[in-house]
Amino acid sequence: MSNAFLFDYGISFKKSGVIEIFPAAEIRTINRKGEPISLFLLIDSGASISALPKEDAFALGIEAENGTQVYVGGISNEAVRGWQHNLKVNIGNQEITAPFIFLDNSNAPRILGRAIFFEKFSILFEGKNRRTGFFPANSKEAKAVKKIVDKI
């Protein structure tokens, strides 16, 4: 049985009426009440670390300000304050502890960045079929992807 898993792209409806489709991943963790909760994150290979809005910290029972304070730059080149914490999450059938920054911006998107996730998985974006495959680093699927890429 394979440990690989797929996520369909996410859909976002903007206030302007625009519909956006983006590569998304579902992570599962525990909320402040000890209940399982799922979050859908934009997979962003340009982000070095995963990020969530500060409000998510409260929902997860985390005091955001108790983390390591950092400033994060984005596309707008405007630094946003945040607090870094390690968060235990499940993605597919894998439990992972990874760094997340809770951003002091309620409009911040939920981002799955490279740290830990891109090390543990080979990730394949299949734009035509609007899905993303996650293959554990040493799996037969990851080795097949490597073999294909090595031929290029």
Buried (B, 14 or more C-beta within 10 A) or exposed (E): EEBBBEBEBBEEEEEEEEEEEBBBBBBEBBEEEEEEBEBBBBBBEEBBBBBBBBBBBBBBEBEBEEBEEBEBEBEEEEEBBBBBBEBEBBBBEBEBEBBBBBBBBEEBBBBBBBBBBBEBBBBBEEEEEBBBBBBBEEBEBBEEBEEEEEEE
